[in-house]
Amino acid sequence: MPSHTFTVNGRSVTVDAPDDLPLLWVLRDMLGVTGPKYGCGVDVCKACTSHLDGTDVRPCVVPVSACAGKRVTTIEGLADGDVLHPVQEAWLEQDVAQCGFCQPGQIMAAVALLRRTSEPTDEDIDAIANICRCGTYFRIREAIRSAAARM
């Protein structure tokens, strides 16, 4: 079994796994990182959205072999200790979450958006394709606007 070494939320890890094993299974089943959620497994719902070297990706379709020597950040690695990321703070202030299932992926997508553009338009925000079954899109938009203003 091949070994794969990369960083998860600031911690170096080495896992023995098939090259084509989806990163999501490595994170959840081998490393105990449960923030990224399994929803569809085919990059449609985007509940598992995480970052690979700062770019938003869907670990359900990223093979672990693509992570060698790279940084993986999940919702668990977003805060700095007890200090929440501005997007996380905005999510709480805007009371975005209902069921909460999609929220880690939504937050990670929002952080990636704000890295790409500091003043996102409604069109930029609406282009985030993460699915929220509870329909909290208006509050998501408000939280992203709020976070952008403080970053």
N, CA, C and O atoms as a GROMACS GRO file, in nm:
protein
  604
    1MET      N    1   0.085  -0.118   0.000
    1MET     CA    2   0.000   0.000   0.000
    1MET      C    3   0.090   0.124   0.000
    1MET      O    4   0.180   0.134   0.083
    2PRO      N    5   0.066   0.217  -0.091
    2PRO     CA    6   0.149   0.338  -0.095
    2PRO      C    7   0.125   0.430   0.024
    2PRO      O    8   0.014   0.434   0.079
    3SER      N    9   0.228   0.502   0.064
    3SER     CA   10   0.218   0.602   0.170
    3SER      C   11   0.202   0.740   0.108
    3SER      O   12   0.262   0.770   0.004
    4HIS      N   13   0.121   0.823   0.173
    4HIS     CA   14   0.097   0.959   0.127
    4HIS      C   15   0.119   1.053   0.245
    4HIS      O   16   0.056   1.038   0.350
    5THR      N   17   0.208   1.150   0.227
    5THR     CA   18   0.238   1.246   0.333
    5THR      C   19   0.193   1.385   0.288
    5THR      O   20   0.228   1.432   0.179
    6PHE      N   21   0.115   1.449   0.374
    6PHE     CA   22   0.067   1.584   0.348
    6PHE      C   23   0.030   1.646   0.481
    6PHE      O   24   0.045   1.582   0.586
    7THR      N   25  -0.017   1.769   0.478
    7THR     CA   26  -0.053   1.840   0.602
    7THR      C   27  -0.204   1.856   0.608
    7THR      O   28  -0.267   1.895   0.510
    8VAL      N   29  -0.260   1.827   0.724
    8VAL     CA   30  -0.404   1.848   0.747
    8VAL      C   31  -0.419   1.942   0.865
    8VAL      O   32  -0.379   1.910   0.977
    9ASN      N   33  -0.476   2.057   0.839
    9ASN     CA   34  -0.500   2.156   0.945
    9ASN      C   35  -0.376   2.185   1.027
    9ASN      O   36  -0.381   2.194   1.150
   10GLY      N   37  -0.262   2.199   0.956
   10GLY     CA   38  -0.137   2.235   1.021
   10GLY      C   39  -0.058   2.120   1.078
   10GLY      O   40   0.049   2.141   1.136
   11ARG      N   41  -0.107   1.999   1.064
   11ARG     CA   42  -0.039   1.881   1.122
   11ARG      C   43   0.004   1.788   1.009
   11ARG      O   44  -0.078   1.750   0.925
   12SER      N   45   0.131   1.752   1.007
   12SER     CA   46   0.181   1.658   0.906
   12SER      C   47   0.124   1.519   0.933
   12SER      O   48   0.125   1.471   1.046
   13VAL      N   49   0.075   1.455   0.827
   13VAL     CA   50   0.021   1.320   0.840
   13VAL      C   51   0.078   1.233   0.728
   13VAL      O   52   0.112   1.281   0.620
   14THR      N   53   0.087   1.104   0.757
   14THR     CA   54   0.122   1.005   0.658
   14THR      C   55   0.019   0.894   0.669
   14THR      O   56  -0.004   0.840   0.777
   15VAL      N   57  -0.041   0.860   0.556
   15VAL     CA   58  -0.141   0.754   0.555
   15VAL      C   59  -0.103   0.652   0.448
   15VAL      O   60  -0.051   0.686   0.342
   16ASP      N   61  -0.130   0.528   0.478
   16ASP     CA   62  -0.114   0.420   0.382
   16ASP      C   63  -0.251   0.395   0.321
   16ASP      O   64  -0.342   0.348   0.389
   17ALA      N   65  -0.263   0.426   0.193
   17ALA     CA   66  -0.393   0.416   0.126
   17ALA      C   67  -0.371   0.402  -0.024
   17ALA      O   68  -0.269   0.447  -0.077
   18PRO      N   69  -0.466   0.339  -0.093
   18PRO     CA   70  -0.456   0.333  -0.239
   18PRO      C   71  -0.452   0.475  -0.298
   18PRO      O   72  -0.517   0.566  -0.246
   19ASP      N   73  -0.377   0.492  -0.404
   19ASP     CA   74  -0.363   0.624  -0.467
   19ASP      C   75  -0.497   0.688  -0.503
   19ASP      O   76  -0.513   0.809  -0.495
   20ASP      N   77  -0.593   0.605  -0.543
   20ASP     CA   78  -0.721   0.658  -0.591
   20ASP      C   79  -0.827   0.671  -0.482
   20ASP      O   80  -0.942   0.706  -0.512
   21LEU      N   81  -0.791   0.644  -0.357
   21LEU     CA   82  -0.889   0.659  -0.248
   21LEU      C   83  -0.924   0.806  -0.233
   21LEU      O   84  -0.835   0.890  -0.220
   22PRO      N   85  -1.053   0.840  -0.235
   22PRO     CA   86  -1.091   0.981  -0.220
   22PRO      C   87  -1.041   1.039  -0.087
   22PRO      O   88  -1.048   0.975   0.017
   23LEU      N   89  -0.992   1.161  -0.094
   23LEU     CA   90  -0.943   1.231   0.024
   23LEU      C   91  -1.048   1.235   0.134
   23LEU      O   92  -1.013   1.229   0.252
   24LEU      N   93  -1.175   1.246   0.099
   24LEU     CA   94  -1.280   1.252   0.200
   24LEU      C   95  -1.276   1.130   0.292
   24LEU      O   96  -1.294   1.144   0.413
   25TRP      N   97  -1.253   1.012   0.235
   25TRP     CA   98  -1.250   0.890   0.317
   25TRP      C   99  -1.125   0.888   0.404
   25TRP      O  100  -1.129   0.840   0.517
   26VAL      N  101  -1.015   0.940   0.350
   26VAL     CA  102  -0.894   0.948   0.430
   26VAL      C  103  -0.918   1.041   0.549
   26VAL      O  104  -0.885   1.007   0.662
   27LEU      N  105  -0.974   1.158   0.521
   27LEU     CA  106  -1.000   1.254   0.628
   27LEU      C  107  -1.092   1.197   0.734
   27LEU      O  108  -1.060   1.198   0.853
   28ARG      N  109  -1.206   1.148   0.691
   28ARG     CA  110  -1.309   1.104   0.786
   28ARG      C  111  -1.276   0.970   0.853
   28ARG      O  112  -1.283   0.958   0.975
   29ASP      N  113  -1.239   0.872   0.772
   29ASP     CA  114  -1.225   0.736   0.825
   29ASP      C  115  -1.088   0.705   0.880
   29ASP      O  116  -1.075   0.625   0.973
   30MET      N  117  -0.985   0.765   0.824
   30MET     CA  118  -0.850   0.733   0.868
   30MET      C  119  -0.794   0.837   0.966
   30MET      O  120  -0.714   0.803   1.054
   31LEU      N  121  -0.836   0.962   0.952
   31LEU     CA  122  -0.780   1.069   1.035
   31LEU      C  123  -0.879   1.126   1.135
   31LEU      O  124  -0.840   1.207   1.220
   32GLY      N  125  -1.005   1.088   1.129
   32GLY     CA  126  -1.104   1.136   1.225
   32GLY      C  127  -1.144   1.281   1.206
   32GLY      O  128  -1.193   1.343   1.301
   33VAL      N  129  -1.124   1.337   1.088
   33VAL     CA  130  -1.161   1.476   1.057
   33VAL      C  131  -1.301   1.471   0.996
   33VAL      O  132  -1.317   1.436   0.879
   34THR      N  133  -1.402   1.505   1.076
   34THR     CA  134  -1.540   1.482   1.033
   34THR      C  135  -1.616   1.608   0.989
   34THR      O  136  -1.734   1.600   0.958
   35GLY      N  137  -1.549   1.723   0.986
   35GLY     CA  138  -1.616   1.845   0.940
   35GLY      C  139  -1.664   1.836   0.797
   35GLY      O  140  -1.780   1.868   0.770
   36PRO      N  141  -1.579   1.792   0.704
   36PRO     CA  142  -1.627   1.776   0.566
   36PRO      C  143  -1.729   1.662   0.560
   36PRO      O  144  -1.699   1.549   0.601
   37LYS      N  145  -1.847   1.691   0.511
   37LYS     CA  146  -1.956   1.593   0.512
   37LYS      C  147  -1.967   1.521   0.379
   37LYS      O  148  -1.942   1.579   0.273
   38TYR      N  149  -2.004   1.394   0.384
   38TYR     CA  150  -2.034   1.320   0.263
   38TYR      C  151  -2.180   1.345   0.228
   38TYR      O  152  -2.270   1.319   0.308
   39GLY      N  153  -2.202   1.396   0.109
   39GLY     CA  154  -2.338   1.419   0.064
   39GLY      C  155  -2.370   1.342  -0.062
   39GLY      O  156  -2.468   1.268  -0.068
   40CYS      N  157  -2.285   1.359  -0.164
   40CYS     CA  158  -2.316   1.297  -0.293
   40CYS      C  159  -2.204   1.210  -0.347
   40CYS      O  160  -2.230   1.112  -0.415
   41GLY      N  161  -2.080   1.245  -0.318
   41GLY     CA  162  -1.967   1.169  -0.367
   41GLY      C  163  -1.929   1.197  -0.511
   41GLY      O  164  -1.840   1.131  -0.566
   42VAL      N  165  -1.994   1.295  -0.574
   42VAL     CA  166  -1.966   1.324  -0.716
   42VAL      C  167  -1.951   1.473  -0.744
   42VAL      O  168  -1.974   1.516  -0.857
   43ASP      N  169  -1.914   1.554  -0.644
   43ASP     CA  170  -1.889   1.698  -0.661
   43ASP      C  171  -2.013   1.775  -0.706
   43ASP      O  172  -2.003   1.867  -0.787
   44VAL      N  173  -2.128   1.738  -0.653
   44VAL     CA  174  -2.250   1.811  -0.685
   44VAL      C  175  -2.295   1.893  -0.565
   44VAL      O  176  -2.317   2.014  -0.578
   45CYS      N  177  -2.310   1.831  -0.448
   45CYS     CA  178  -2.365   1.903  -0.332
   45CYS      C  179  -2.263   1.996  -0.267
   45CYS      O  180  -2.299   2.101  -0.215
   46LYS      N  181  -2.136   1.957  -0.271
   46LYS     CA  182  -2.024   2.035  -0.219
   46LYS      C  183  -2.021   2.048  -0.067
   46LYS      O  184  -1.957   2.138  -0.013
   47ALA      N  185  -2.091   1.958   0.003
   47ALA     CA  186  -2.090   1.959   0.150
   47ALA      C  187  -1.952   1.929   0.207
   47ALA      O  188  -1.925   1.961   0.323
   48CYS      N  189  -1.866   1.869   0.128
   48CYS     CA  190  -1.733   1.832   0.176
   48CYS      C  191  -1.627   1.938   0.145
   48CYS      O  192  -1.509   1.914   0.172
   49THR      N  193  -1.664   2.052   0.090
   49THR     CA  194  -1.568   2.152   0.045
   49THR      C  195  -1.462   2.178   0.151
   49THR      O  196  -1.492   2.207   0.267
   50SER      N  197  -1.339   2.168   0.109
   50SER     CA  198  -1.220   2.194   0.191
   50SER      C  199  -1.122   2.268   0.103
   50SER      O  200  -1.154   2.298  -0.013
   51HIS      N  201  -1.004   2.299   0.154
   51HIS     CA  202  -0.904   2.369   0.074
   51HIS      C  203  -0.781   2.281   0.056
   51HIS      O  204  -0.737   2.214   0.149
   52LEU      N  205  -0.726   2.283  -0.064
   52LEU     CA  206  -0.601   2.215  -0.096
   52LEU      C  207  -0.505   2.325  -0.142
   52LEU      O  208  -0.523   2.383  -0.249
   53ASP      N  209  -0.404   2.351  -0.060
   53ASP     CA  210  -0.312   2.462  -0.085
   53ASP      C  211  -0.388   2.592  -0.110
   53ASP      O  212  -0.351   2.670  -0.198
   54GLY      N  213  -0.494   2.615  -0.034
   54GLY     CA  214  -0.568   2.740  -0.038
   54GLY      C  215  -0.679   2.748  -0.141
   54GLY      O  216  -0.753   2.846  -0.144
   55THR      N  217  -0.692   2.647  -0.224
   55THR     CA  218  -0.797   2.645  -0.326
   55THR      C  219  -0.909   2.552  -0.283
   55THR      O  220  -0.884   2.443  -0.233
   56ASP      N  221  -1.033   2.596  -0.302
   56ASP     CA  222  -1.144   2.511  -0.261
   56ASP      C  223  -1.156   2.391  -0.355
   56ASP      O  224  -1.154   2.404  -0.478
   57VAL      N  225  -1.169   2.274  -0.293
   57VAL     CA  226  -1.182   2.147  -0.365
   57VAL      C  227  -1.288   2.063  -0.296
   57VAL      O  228  -1.329   2.092  -0.184
   58ARG      N  229  -1.332   1.959  -0.364
   58ARG     CA  230  -1.425   1.863  -0.306
   58ARG      C  231  -1.350   1.733  -0.281
   58ARG      O  232  -1.319   1.661  -0.376
   59PRO      N  233  -1.320   1.703  -0.155
   59PRO     CA  234  -1.244   1.582  -0.122
   59PRO      C  235  -1.313   1.452  -0.163
   59PRO      O  236  -1.249   1.346  -0.167
   60CYS      N  237  -1.441   1.457  -0.194
   60CYS     CA  238  -1.509   1.334  -0.236
   60CYS      C  239  -1.461   1.289  -0.374
   60CYS      O  240  -1.480   1.173  -0.411
   61VAL      N  241  -1.400   1.380  -0.452
   61VAL     CA  242  -1.352   1.345  -0.585
   61VAL      C  243  -1.201   1.369  -0.603
   61VAL      O  244  -1.148   1.345  -0.712
   62VAL      N  245  -1.133   1.414  -0.499
   62VAL     CA  246  -0.988   1.436  -0.505
   62VAL      C  247  -0.920   1.310  -0.452
   62VAL      O  248  -0.942   1.273  -0.337
   63PRO      N  249  -0.838   1.245  -0.533
   63PRO     CA  250  -0.768   1.126  -0.483
   63PRO      C  251  -0.659   1.167  -0.384
   63PRO      O  252  -0.598   1.273  -0.398
   64VAL      N  253  -0.635   1.083  -0.287
   64VAL     CA  254  -0.534   1.114  -0.186
   64VAL      C  255  -0.397   1.135  -0.251
   64VAL      O  256  -0.316   1.210  -0.198
   65SER      N  257  -0.371   1.071  -0.363
   65SER     CA  258  -0.242   1.088  -0.431
   65SER      C  259  -0.220   1.232  -0.477
   65SER      O  260  -0.105   1.273  -0.494
   66ALA      N  261  -0.326   1.309  -0.497
   66ALA     CA  262  -0.314   1.448  -0.540
   66ALA      C  263  -0.272   1.541  -0.426
   66ALA      O  264  -0.246   1.659  -0.448
   67CYS      N  265  -0.265   1.488  -0.304
   67CYS     CA  266  -0.237   1.571  -0.187
   67CYS      C  267  -0.092   1.566  -0.141
   67CYS      O  268  -0.053   1.638  -0.050
   68ALA      N  269  -0.012   1.483  -0.204
   68ALA     CA  270   0.127   1.464  -0.161
   68ALA      C  271   0.200   1.598  -0.148
   68ALA      O  272   0.208   1.675  -0.244
   69GLY      N  273   0.253   1.624  -0.028
   69GLY     CA  274   0.329   1.745  -0.003
   69GLY      C  275   0.248   1.873   0.003
   69GLY      O  276   0.305   1.982   0.007
   70LYS      N  277   0.116   1.861   0.004
   70LYS     CA  278   0.030   1.980   0.003
   70LYS      C  279  -0.037   2.002   0.138
   70LYS      O  280  -0.028   1.919   0.228
   71ARG      N  281  -0.105   2.117   0.149
   71ARG     CA  282  -0.178   2.154   0.271
   71ARG      C  283  -0.328   2.135   0.249
   71ARG      O  284  -0.385   2.192   0.156
   72VAL      N  285  -0.388   2.056   0.332
   72VAL     CA  286  -0.533   2.039   0.332
   72VAL      C  287  -0.588   2.114   0.453
   72VAL      O  288  -0.540   2.095   0.565
   73THR      N  289  -0.687   2.198   0.429
   73THR     CA  290  -0.752   2.269   0.539
   73THR      C  291  -0.900   2.238   0.534
   73THR      O  292  -0.964   2.252   0.430
   74THR      N  293  -0.952   2.195   0.646
   74THR     CA  294  -1.095   2.170   0.661
   74THR      C  295  -1.152   2.272   0.758
   74THR      O  296  -1.080   2.356   0.811
   75ILE      N  297  -1.281   2.265   0.780
   75ILE     CA  298  -1.345   2.359   0.873
   75ILE      C  299  -1.278   2.355   1.011
   75ILE      O  300  -1.274   2.456   1.080
   76GLU      N  301  -1.226   2.238   1.050
   76GLU     CA  302  -1.160   2.227   1.180
   76GLU      C  303  -1.033   2.310   1.189
   76GLU      O  304  -0.991   2.346   1.299
   77GLY      N  305  -0.971   2.340   1.075
   77GLY     CA  306  -0.846   2.415   1.075
   77GLY      C  307  -0.861   2.561   1.040
   77GLY      O  308  -0.761   2.631   1.023
   78LEU      N  309  -0.983   2.608   1.031
   78LEU     CA  310  -1.006   2.746   0.989
   78LEU      C  311  -0.983   2.846   1.101
   78LEU      O  312  -0.923   2.951   1.078
   79ALA      N  313  -1.030   2.817   1.219
   79ALA     CA  314  -1.011   2.908   1.332
   79ALA      C  315  -0.864   2.907   1.375
   79ALA      O  316  -0.792   2.811   1.347
   80ASP      N  317  -0.822   3.012   1.442
   80ASP     CA  318  -0.687   3.019   1.498
   80ASP      C  319  -0.700   2.998   1.648
   80ASP      O  320  -0.716   3.093   1.725
   81GLY      N  321  -0.694   2.874   1.690
   81GLY     CA  322  -0.718   2.841   1.830
   81GLY      C  323  -0.863   2.868   1.862
   81GLY      O  324  -0.954   2.814   1.799
   82ASP      N  325  -0.886   2.953   1.962
   82ASP     CA  326  -1.022   2.989   2.001
   82ASP      C  327  -1.075   3.110   1.924
   82ASP      O  328  -1.190   3.151   1.944
   83VAL      N  329  -0.994   3.167   1.836
   83VAL     CA  330  -1.035   3.284   1.759
   83VAL      C  331  -1.092   3.238   1.626
   83VAL      O  332  -1.021   3.183   1.541
   84LEU      N  333  -1.221   3.261   1.609
   84LEU     CA  334  -1.288   3.220   1.486
   84LEU      C  335  -1.242   3.303   1.367
   84LEU      O  336  -1.204   3.419   1.381
   85HIS      N  337  -1.248   3.242   1.251
   85HIS     CA  338  -1.224   3.314   1.125
   85HIS      C  339  -1.338   3.414   1.107
   85HIS      O  340  -1.449   3.387   1.152
   86PRO      N  341  -1.314   3.529   1.043
   86PRO     CA  342  -1.421   3.627   1.023
   86PRO      C  343  -1.546   3.569   0.956
   86PRO      O  344  -1.657   3.612   0.986
   87VAL      N  345  -1.530   3.473   0.867
   87VAL     CA  346  -1.647   3.411   0.803
   87VAL      C  347  -1.726   3.331   0.906
   87VAL      O  348  -1.849   3.334   0.905
   88GLN      N  349  -1.657   3.259   0.993
   88GLN     CA  350  -1.727   3.185   1.098
   88GLN      C  351  -1.802   3.279   1.192
   88GLN      O  352  -1.916   3.252   1.231
   89GLU      N  353  -1.738   3.391   1.228
   89GLU     CA  354  -1.805   3.490   1.312
   89GLU      C  355  -1.930   3.544   1.245
   89GLU      O  356  -2.036   3.555   1.308
   90ALA      N  357  -1.918   3.576   1.116
   90ALA     CA  358  -2.033   3.630   1.042
   90ALA      C  359  -2.145   3.526   1.033
   90ALA      O  360  -2.263   3.562   1.040
   91TRP      N  361  -2.110   3.401   1.018
   91TRP     CA  362  -2.211   3.294   1.011
   91TRP      C  363  -2.292   3.290   1.140
   91TRP      O  364  -2.414   3.274   1.138
   92LEU      N  365  -2.222   3.304   1.252
   92LEU     CA  366  -2.293   3.304   1.381
   92LEU      C  367  -2.378   3.429   1.397
   92LEU      O  368  -2.494   3.420   1.439
   93GLU      N  369  -2.324   3.545   1.362
   93GLU     CA  370  -2.397   3.670   1.376
   93GLU      C  371  -2.523   3.672   1.290
   93GLU      O  372  -2.625   3.726   1.331
   94GLN      N  373  -2.515   3.614   1.170
   94GLN     CA  374  -2.630   3.613   1.078
   94GLN      C  375  -2.720   3.492   1.101
   94GLN      O  376  -2.820   3.475   1.032
   95ASP      N  377  -2.684   3.408   1.198
   95ASP     CA  378  -2.765   3.290   1.232
   95ASP      C  379  -2.797   3.208   1.106
   95ASP      O  380  -2.912   3.173   1.079
   96VAL      N  381  -2.691   3.177   1.030
   96VAL     CA  382  -2.706   3.111   0.901
   96VAL      C  383  -2.756   2.968   0.914
   96VAL      O  384  -2.849   2.927   0.845
   97ALA      N  385  -2.696   2.893   1.003
   97ALA     CA  386  -2.722   2.748   1.006
   97ALA      C  387  -2.863   2.716   1.054
   97ALA      O  388  -2.915   2.776   1.148
   98GLN      N  389  -2.924   2.619   0.986
   98GLN     CA  390  -3.048   2.558   1.036
   98GLN      C  391  -3.012   2.415   1.075
   98GLN      O  392  -2.982   2.389   1.191
   99CYS      N  393  -3.013   2.323   0.980
   99CYS     CA  394  -2.974   2.186   1.016
   99CYS      C  395  -2.824   2.177   1.035
   99CYS      O  396  -2.776   2.095   1.114
  100GLY      N  397  -2.747   2.260   0.963
  100GLY     CA  398  -2.603   2.266   0.980
  100GLY      C  399  -2.522   2.170   0.895
  100GLY      O  400  -2.399   2.183   0.891
  101PHE      N  401  -2.584   2.076   0.829
  101PHE     CA  402  -2.510   1.973   0.756
  101PHE      C  403  -2.417   2.032   0.650
  101PHE      O  404  -2.302   1.992   0.641
  102CYS      N  405  -2.465   2.126   0.573
  102CYS     CA  406  -2.385   2.181   0.463
  102CYS      C  407  -2.293   2.294   0.507
  102CYS      O  408  -2.207   2.336   0.430
  103GLN      N  409  -2.309   2.343   0.628
  103GLN     CA  410  -2.241   2.466   0.668
  103GLN      C  411  -2.088   2.461   0.664
  103GLN      O  412  -2.027   2.560   0.623
  104PRO      N  413  -2.023   2.351   0.704
  104PRO     CA  414  -1.876   2.351   0.688
  104PRO      C  415  -1.834   2.375   0.544
  104PRO      O  416  -1.742   2.454   0.519
  105GLY      N  417  -1.899   2.310   0.450
  105GLY     CA  418  -1.866   2.330   0.309
  105GLY      C  419  -1.900   2.469   0.262
  105GLY      O  420  -1.826   2.529   0.184
  106GLN      N  421  -2.014   2.522   0.309
  106GLN     CA  422  -2.054   2.659   0.272
  106GLN      C  423  -1.950   2.759   0.322
  106GLN      O  424  -1.910   2.849   0.247
  107ILE      N  425  -1.908   2.744   0.444
  107ILE     CA  426  -1.810   2.836   0.503
  107ILE      C  427  -1.677   2.828   0.428
  107ILE      O  428  -1.617   2.931   0.397
  108MET      N  429  -1.632   2.707   0.398
  108MET     CA  430  -1.505   2.692   0.326
  108MET      C  431  -1.514   2.751   0.185
  108MET      O  432  -1.416   2.808   0.137
  109ALA      N  433  -1.629   2.739   0.120
  109ALA     CA  434  -1.648   2.800  -0.012
  109ALA      C  435  -1.646   2.952   0.000
  109ALA      O  436  -1.590   3.020  -0.086
  110ALA      N  437  -1.708   3.006   0.105
  110ALA     CA  438  -1.710   3.151   0.126
  110ALA      C  439  -1.570   3.204   0.152
  110ALA      O  440  -1.533   3.310   0.100
  111VAL      N  441  -1.491   3.133   0.232
  111VAL     CA  442  -1.354   3.176   0.258
  111VAL      C  443  -1.274   3.179   0.128
  111VAL      O  444  -1.199   3.274   0.103
  112ALA      N  445  -1.290   3.077   0.044
  112ALA     CA  446  -1.219   3.074  -0.084
  112ALA      C  447  -1.262   3.190  -0.173
  112ALA      O  448  -1.179   3.252  -0.239
  113LEU      N  449  -1.391   3.220  -0.174
  113LEU     CA  450  -1.441   3.333  -0.252
  113LEU      C  451  -1.376   3.462  -0.206
  113LEU      O  452  -1.330   3.542  -0.287
  114LEU      N  453  -1.372   3.483  -0.075
  114LEU     CA  454  -1.316   3.608  -0.021
  114LEU      C  455  -1.165   3.617  -0.040
  114LEU      O  456  -1.109   3.727  -0.038
  115ARG      N  457  -1.100   3.505  -0.058
  115ARG     CA  458  -0.957   3.508  -0.094
  115ARG      C  459  -0.940   3.555  -0.238
  115ARG      O  460  -0.842   3.621  -0.271
  116ARG      N  461  -1.036   3.520  -0.323
  116ARG     CA  462  -1.028   3.556  -0.465
  116ARG      C  463  -1.072   3.700  -0.489
  116ARG      O  464  -1.016   3.769  -0.575
  117THR      N  465  -1.169   3.746  -0.413
  117THR     CA  466  -1.220   3.882  -0.431
  117THR      C  467  -1.264   3.938  -0.296
  117THR      O  468  -1.344   3.877  -0.225
  118SER      N  469  -1.210   4.053  -0.262
  118SER     CA  470  -1.240   4.111  -0.130
  118SER      C  471  -1.374   4.182  -0.125
  118SER      O  472  -1.428   4.206  -0.017
  119GLU      N  473  -1.429   4.215  -0.241
  119GLU     CA  474  -1.558   4.282  -0.248
  119GLU      C  475  -1.649   4.206  -0.344
  119GLU      O  476  -1.674   4.252  -0.456
  120PRO      N  477  -1.699   4.091  -0.301
  120PRO     CA  478  -1.780   4.010  -0.394
  120PRO      C  479  -1.915   4.073  -0.423
  120PRO      O  480  -1.979   4.132  -0.336
  121THR      N  481  -1.957   4.059  -0.547
  121THR     CA  482  -2.090   4.105  -0.588
  121THR      C  483  -2.192   3.996  -0.554
  121THR      O  484  -2.154   3.884  -0.518
  122ASP      N  485  -2.318   4.029  -0.565
  122ASP     CA  486  -2.421   3.926  -0.546
  122ASP      C  487  -2.401   3.811  -0.644
  122ASP      O  488  -2.422   3.695  -0.610
  123GLU      N  489  -2.360   3.844  -0.765
  123GLU     CA  490  -2.336   3.741  -0.866
  123GLU      C  491  -2.221   3.649  -0.824
  123GLU      O  492  -2.228   3.527  -0.842
  124ASP      N  493  -2.115   3.707  -0.767
  124ASP     CA  494  -2.003   3.626  -0.717
  124ASP      C  495  -2.051   3.531  -0.608
  124ASP      O  496  -2.018   3.413  -0.609
  125ILE      N  497  -2.128   3.584  -0.515
  125ILE     CA  498  -2.178   3.503  -0.404
  125ILE      C  499  -2.273   3.396  -0.455
  125ILE      O  500  -2.267   3.281  -0.412
  126ASP      N  501  -2.362   3.434  -0.545
  126ASP     CA  502  -2.459   3.338  -0.598
  126ASP      C  503  -2.393   3.228  -0.680
  126ASP      O  504  -2.452   3.122  -0.701
  127ALA      N  505  -2.271   3.253  -0.727
  127ALA     CA  506  -2.199   3.153  -0.806
  127ALA      C  507  -2.145   3.039  -0.719
  127ALA      O  508  -2.103   2.936  -0.771
  128ILE      N  509  -2.147   3.058  -0.587
  128ILE     CA  510  -2.109   2.947  -0.499
  128ILE      C  511  -2.217   2.840  -0.517
  128ILE      O  512  -2.334   2.863  -0.491
  129ALA      N  513  -2.176   2.724  -0.562
  129ALA     CA  514  -2.271   2.620  -0.603
  129ALA      C  515  -2.303   2.520  -0.493
  129ALA      O  516  -2.366   2.418  -0.520
  130ASN      N  517  -2.261   2.547  -0.371
  130ASN     CA  518  -2.292   2.455  -0.261
  130ASN      C  519  -2.442   2.450  -0.237
  130ASN      O  520  -2.510   2.553  -0.238
  131ILE      N  521  -2.494   2.332  -0.215
  131ILE     CA  522  -2.637   2.313  -0.196
  131ILE      C  523  -2.672   2.319  -0.048
  131ILE      O  524  -2.607   2.256   0.036
  132CYS      N  525  -2.776   2.396  -0.017
  132CYS     CA  526  -2.829   2.405   0.119
  132CYS      C  527  -2.975   2.362   0.113
  132CYS      O  528  -3.059   2.433   0.058
  133ARG      N  529  -3.004   2.246   0.169
  133ARG     CA  530  -3.141   2.194   0.165
  133ARG      C  531  -3.236   2.280   0.248
  133ARG      O  532  -3.356   2.280   0.222
  134CYS      N  533  -3.184   2.351   0.346
  134CYS     CA  534  -3.270   2.436   0.428
  134CYS      C  535  -3.300   2.570   0.361
  134CYS      O  536  -3.391   2.642   0.404
  135GLY      N  537  -3.225   2.603   0.257
  135GLY     CA  538  -3.252   2.725   0.182
  135GLY      C  539  -3.209   2.853   0.252
  135GLY      O  540  -3.278   2.954   0.242
  136THR      N  541  -3.098   2.851   0.322
  136THR     CA  542  -3.054   2.970   0.395
  136THR      C  543  -2.969   3.064   0.308
  136THR      O  544  -2.885   3.137   0.360
  137TYR      N  545  -2.990   3.061   0.179
  137TYR     CA  546  -2.906   3.137   0.086
  137TYR      C  547  -2.904   3.287   0.115
  137TYR      O  548  -2.800   3.350   0.101
  138PHE      N  549  -3.016   3.345   0.156
  138PHE     CA  550  -3.018   3.488   0.186
  138PHE      C  551  -2.925   3.518   0.303
  138PHE      O  552  -2.848   3.614   0.299
  139ARG      N  553  -2.932   3.435   0.408
  139ARG     CA  554  -2.844   3.457   0.524
  139ARG      C  555  -2.698   3.429   0.490
  139ARG      O  556  -2.608   3.495   0.542
  140ILE      N  557  -2.674   3.331   0.402
  140ILE     CA  558  -2.537   3.304   0.356
  140ILE      C  559  -2.482   3.429   0.287
  140ILE      O  560  -2.369   3.470   0.313
  141ARG      N  561  -2.562   3.488   0.199
  141ARG     CA  562  -2.518   3.609   0.128
  141ARG      C  563  -2.488   3.720   0.227
  141ARG      O  564  -2.386   3.788   0.215
  142GLU      N  565  -2.574   3.740   0.325
  142GLU     CA  566  -2.552   3.846   0.425
  142GLU      C  567  -2.426   3.819   0.507
  142GLU      O  568  -2.352   3.912   0.538
  143ALA      N  569  -2.403   3.694   0.542
  143ALA     CA  570  -2.283   3.659   0.620
  143ALA      C  571  -2.157   3.685   0.538
  143ALA      O  572  -2.059   3.735   0.592
  144ILE      N  573  -2.159   3.651   0.411
  144ILE     CA  574  -2.042   3.675   0.326
  144ILE      C  575  -2.017   3.825   0.314
  144ILE      O  576  -1.902   3.870   0.321
  145ARG      N  577  -2.121   3.902   0.295
  145ARG     CA  578  -2.106   4.048   0.289
  145ARG      C  579  -2.045   4.102   0.420
  145ARG      O  580  -1.954   4.185   0.418
  146SER      N  581  -2.097   4.054   0.531
  146SER     CA  582  -2.049   4.097   0.662
  146SER      C  583  -1.902   4.060   0.682
  146SER      O  584  -1.823   4.141   0.729
  147ALA      N  585  -1.866   3.938   0.645
  147ALA     CA  586  -1.727   3.894   0.659
  147ALA      C  587  -1.635   3.976   0.569
  147ALA      O  588  -1.524   4.013   0.610
  148ALA      N  589  -1.680   4.004   0.447
  148ALA     CA  590  -1.598   4.082   0.352
  148ALA      C  591  -1.569   4.221   0.410
  148ALA      O  592  -1.460   4.275   0.391
  149ALA      N  593  -1.665   4.279   0.479
  149ALA     CA  594  -1.648   4.413   0.535
  149ALA      C  595  -1.545   4.416   0.649
  149ALA      O  596  -1.486   4.521   0.676
  150ARG      N  597  -1.525   4.303   0.714
  150ARG     CA  598  -1.431   4.302   0.827
  150ARG      C  599  -1.296   4.244   0.793
  150ARG      O  600  -1.206   4.244   0.876
  151MET      N  601  -1.280   4.194   0.673
  151MET     CA  602  -1.151   4.131   0.636
  151MET      C  603  -1.059   4.233   0.569
  151MET      O  604  -0.947   4.199   0.531
   0.00000   0.00000   0.00000
